[in-house]
Amino acid sequence: MTSVIVDDRPDCDGPPDPAGSSEQNRRRVELDLGDRLAVLAWPGAAWLAALLVVAPVAFLATSILSPRGDVWRQQWETRLPGELVQTVVLLAGVSIGTLVLGVGFAWLTSAYRFPGSRLFGWLLISPLAMPSYVLGFVTLSVIGFTGPLQGWWRAQFGADAWFPDVRSMGGAIAVFSLVLYPYVFLLARAALRDQAGAAFEAARTLGAGPLEAARRVVLPQLRPAIAAGVAVVMMETLTDFATVQYFDVDTVSVGVFRIWRGTFDRDAASEIATLVLAFALAVIGIERLLRGRARFGEAAGRASGIVPRPLSGMRAGVATGLCTVVFALSFLLPSIQLVVWAVERARSDNGTPVTERFGDFLYHSLLLATICAVICAVVAMVVTNASRFGHRRSTGLAARLTAVGYAVPGPVVAIGVLLALVALDDALERIGLGLPGVAATGSFLGLVYAYSVRFMAPALNAAEAGLDQVSVDMTASARTLGHRPSSIMARIHFPLSRTSLATALVLVTIDALKELPIVLLLRPFGFDTLSVWTFNLASESRFEQAALPALTIVVFALIPVAVLSLSLNARSDAAAAAERATAPAGEGLL
Amino acid sequence: MPTTGAGRLLGSLALLVALAAITASCSGGGEEDVVRIYTGRHYDLETAFVQFGEETGISVEFLPGSDAELRERIAAEGEETQADIYLTVDAGNLAIATEQGIFAPIDSPELEAAIPESLRDPDGNWFGLTVRARTLVYHPDRVSAGAMPTTYADLAEPEWAGRVCLRDSSNVYTQSLVASLIAHHGEEEALRIVSGWADNAEILNNDILILESIADGLCDVGITNHYYLARLLEDDPDFPVKLAWADQDGFGVHVNISGGGVTRYADDPELAVQLLEWLATDGQSAFVNGNHEYPANPSVEPEPLIASEFGTDFARDELPASVFGGLNADAVRLMDEAGYR
């Protein structure tokens, strides 16, 4: 059809074919037809993606239309106010924690040279591979009241010796900050490299001291990047319900699950769940406010970035020490502890159950993560391209809706997908297209669908950052030269944003490897993953036996993290673009 | 329409997903006799099911998950569900599954003979298969025999302030225990007891942590399921926490069950019933012992470890599991009102 003729043109830059004007006319007619189709197809594809993401969430939101006043009143009179306060305190604490660690280390590793500074540039990203629930249970087991550290402490200083309460809000804030700060770190470092660095150097040349230059020039320029990073961090914290329970922090998300599981009232629970969504919206609002009018990720020309100054003596020691401590606490020590437990258990009679299915678990985890990453990347590319080819405002809205799943807790997404697929199944059956067997649930398809709903935002954001690298003029020129959108996407946009798309793959893979609640609810028989294995043991308090699967998750999530680190350290323009593309939700949601 | 780039991409995407789906479904089982179970119980199930397979030639596939989520899944799947059996811990979960219409009543004289009335649904929707007691645990060096609390309500008295470790209200075991207090004492008195607990206790989020906290001196007494202590004693026979059967002069110690029923849209209900019957009789020991639980079938001996450590001769609360299971939602609300986390 049309595509054959148009796409077969050897080279659009070549001289016009003098052979036949009728051939050319025919081509033009068909080109117009293709264009017209494209005008419909691109926004159509973007809105289809948005619809697929929003449908499951909307299924749960319908309960809001007939609110259950009694449950609201009872909750409002008892635990809800406390939950709201704790949610706010947790979000604020984790934001500050990740802000300090993320921006601090970005500045330290960009602006100074000290022993290990280059190495730490990528070691400090590795906590991305550590699921927060794993760091949570390792922390409690080691330095909680019953852990060896406090046992030793009491033996030294008596049974009543004071020790900070680990199972507390403070402990939760520390754990979340340690695993989530890389999001802020990555973005702040990219912004330093692209824009703020040059401005800093300019300010220094003009006579500003380093602190003044940092405060007056660098921080304002970093603000959008920081805001985007912290927004991601807040979403991750908000949608968590496992780690907070370890630390006895009573958030709104925990409340939703208590009501749902304890009173068996799904409607009431999903009403409270809308509060979580309200928080997510508030986060987005704050991010927008902080970002102001600045447009994140638009580098005007390639700046050379900051010139690192060497630190020496005491100062160098402190810098290396700080990096070492945070890397050790967030990644190295917990990993070592997991190794120790895994080895101990392997040697004991009471080993990790069903180790013989290890291969299956690993294969399932990798298969699922890979397929979801590819789907998210492809859909994200189509959706972002649509905003360039289609009507900008309308497709932009579609893109934002496509990212909404990131702001919804995993179990809520899972149940939403369950209900949506069942409705689809019924609808198909009614028009005589009944699918054989369980089309809706317990199928690999449903699982992939739910993952894609949840993790589209990181992919979308990376793809958008990638497309930003291609100027609108370039796209317009290509169109003037007769290329149809699909061809432009394949021949121009795709090659130029390849690095960002690779980043999208990497980010979704990491998230998908760590994911638990969706796979727990929607997987088919026998399709157990590493995270399911970890859950089965951890839910029975067999934490040491859970070390082996938990460690495996960390190791395999570390591979994409390493890929990301290495590509970022290549210090090319493309890598810098990829680094900017690592704002998984902030940009995508806005 | 596949002429557009987006269309073509979506086309190849669909192809990819289809391929993946085929790959994944190929790893599923064959066409032999299979019973499929959704289970909220994740102890050592395997031994029992493997044994069942060897004895009968029927294989068992099971999907561990969270109770509430699995119920949602069965309900949503409706007629299409693959689950033949829903197996779970706690009567509360079984009661709500019944209310949601997930089960089909079972008519099995063998099951009725094997399982006492208080441990099964009056209408035969579900049968308890294992028994766990939720009782008092204490550190013998810090609580003398004379000063020992004897009832759940005792822990609400001011003398125990700061000395008690209890499980959080999100946990279904706590919910069932409080539901039984409501059933025995009425809402008002139950509220008083739970408020007292809230004042006195350090609230922890798993039973192992409660036991270890007592061993390490954070508190002196607590309430846990008996098998968690058995598990710790198995690893370390000198673990310094003892068990006391609660409320022996009153209603008896609160016992809960894990159990299951046949789903309404089971593919092969007869096979499913056959498995439940086996688990209630010949398979009891294999099913129960892996988790140090008491058999639901009174004619089956409990394993030596719990028989010698905890004994078998104790008064059990006869309150039907279906009754306190049905009060679960009230228990959650009551704990919210009592300020019990």
Interface residues (C-beta under 8 A of the other chain):
Chain A: M1 T2 S3 G34 L37 A38 A41 W42 G44 A45 L48 Q74 Q75 E77 T78 R79 G144 F145 T146 Q150 G151 R154 A159 R167 Q245 Y246 D248 D250 V254 F257 R258 I259 W260 R261 G262 T263 F264 D265 R266 N350 P353 V354 D360 L367 I371 V374 I375 V378 V379 M381 V382 N385 A386 P411 A414 I415 L418 L419 V422 D425 G437 V438 A439 A440 T441 G442 S443 F444 L445 V448 R484 P485 S486 S487 M489 A490 P517 L520 L521 L522 R523 P524 F525 G526 F527 D528 V532 N536 L537 S539 E540 S541
Chain B: M1 T3 T4 G5 A6 G7 R8 L9 L10 L13 L16 V17 A20 A21 T23 A24 S25 S27 G28 G29 R36 H42 Y43 D44 E46 E61 F62 L63 P64 G65 S66 D67 A68 E69 L70 E72 R73 A76 E77 G78 E80 T81 Q82 I96 E99 Q100 D168 S169 S170 V172 Q175 I203 L204 N205 N206 D207 I208 L209 E212 S213 A215 D216 G217 L218 Y228 D235 N328 A329 A331 V332 R333 D336 E337 G339 R341
